[in-house]
Amino acid sequence: MKRTQSGITLVGFILVLAVAGLFVFVGMKLVPMYSEFYSVKSALKGLAEEQGIANEDPAKIQDLFFRRLYISYSENVKPEHVKIKRIDNGWQMDVDYEVRKPMIYNLDVIGKFHASENLTKPSAA
């Protein structure tokens, strides 16, 4: 009885390699977008934990926010993407922005991101 080996052919290996390469390429485009969004969420959470932030004026709050983003090299969030509105015991800060990255030829990856945080006075316990 003759035993024959079976396995992946060269064409099959190249096809698997191409699919894996495509996933890596897409990941290289998407990971920085989500990393920046994580930086935005972290900056908002840091602002919310800051003492006396509810008593600051919106311009000061926005300045503090962008200083935090500057540290993490966020380049897609602009001042026009930030909205600060008054709520009962402080401020609500909303950040809405869109990131567009070219993918292949005329295909783009578009990410729409929204983050919101209430900047309020700590409640007395």
N, C-alpha and C positions, 0 to 999 in steps of 0.2 A: 504494500500500500504506500503510495507516494503522498507525502504531506506537502501542501503548498502554503506559502505564507500569503497573507492578505493584509493590506494596510492602505493607507492613504496614498493616492498617486500624486505626482508632481502638480498636475492641474488642480486637483482637490486642495493641496496644500497652499497653492498660490491664491485660490479662491478664499480659503479661510483666512489667510494673511490679509487679503484685500478688505474683507469684512471687518476684521479686527482693526485694521488701519483706519477705516472709515469711522468706527466708534471712537478711536483715540482722537482723530481729527475733530470730530464734533465735540468731544469732551474738552479739548483745548479751547474751543470757542465759548462753551457754556460755563465752565468752571470760574473764569474771571468775573463773569456777570453775576453769578450767585455769590461769589466771594465779596464783591462790592456791596451787594444787597445785605449781606451779613454785617458788613461794616456800618451801613446805615442803621440797621436795627440796633447794633451795639452802641452807636453814638446816641441814638434816641433813648435807649435804656439808661445810659450813663447820665444823660441830662435829667431824666426823671428822678434819679437818685441824688442829684446834687441839691444841697441845702439852699433854700430860699429861691429856687428857680421860679416858683409861682409868682413871686413879687417882682421879677425882672420884666423889662419891656421887651416886645417882640424883636426889635433890632439886636439887642444884646443876646437873646436866646438864639437867634439865627447865627450870629457871629460865633457863639460858643459851639454850635452844631458844626459849622463849617471848619472850625479849628480842629475838631475831633476827626472830621473826614479827611482833612489835609494830612494828618498823621498816617492814615491808612491808604493814601494815594488814590482816593476816589476821584474820578475825573468826569463822570457822567451826570452827577447831581449838581444842578445849577440853582441859584437863588430863586428863579421863577418856578421851580418844582416844589418849593417849600411853602406851605400855607400854615399860618398860626392864627387860631381863633380863640376868643375868650370863652371859657366855660365857667361854671359856678365858682369853683374854688381854685382857679388857675388858668392854664392854657391847654389847648389841644393842638398838637403839631402833626401835620400830615405831610408825607413826602410821596409824591407821585412822579415817576419818571419812566422813560422808555430807553432801552439800549438796543441799537441795531448794529450787528456785526456782519460783514460780508462772509459768505460761506464758500460756495463754489460757483464760479462764473456769475450768473445773475440771480443766484439764490442768496437770501439773507436770513439770518436768525434774528428774531425780534423778541425781546423780553420786556414785558410791562410789569413794573414793580410798584407796590404800594405798602407803605409802613405808616403806622399811626401810634402815637403815645400821648397819654395825658400827663401833663406837667403840673401837678397839684401840690397843695400844702399837705404835709403829713397829718393824718387824722389823730386827734388826741385820744389816747387809750385810757 
